[in-house]
């Protein structure tokens, strides 16, 4: 029996990619896994995906590049950006570039499938009365600068006026896998 949907997963964490692949295959998707922007380019020569799950941080650049590449390939493709480095700046950019949704890890297959189906925003999302903390503001600024520098740690540290090792420690502390 032929799969109903073609999906490409761009994820450099092999165990997560394998788990997502198995889960989507149980839901009748034909899945192609890529671990970099370059491998995505190669996969698009043979695969014909209608859906994509894209990790934000890849070994050869930003997953935001994948979003652009995928939408050039098929402007109707449903793309969900999945990341352990969530920030407002990257979420806004992903949506502006054409991603359907932006999810922080850990997210399961049900969350991703639901995100594929969201065509519009949700006006019922509750607004928080809590002010943003200094730590969250710092985290947002770090991620904004990471995006600006193409995830170059040394250049980000230089622009933020901090030591590279200090930045690396901050990133490791907040990492969500």
Protein Blocks (a to p, Z undefined) as FASTA:
>chain_A
ZZfbdcddddfblklmmmmmmmmmmnopacdddfbfklmmmmmmmmccfbdcddfbdfkb
cfklmmmmmmmmpmmbccddddfkbcfklmmmmmmnopabdcdddddfklmmmmmmmmbd
cfkbccdfbdcdfklmmmmmmmmmmmmnoopaklmmmmnopafklmmmmmmmmpcZZ
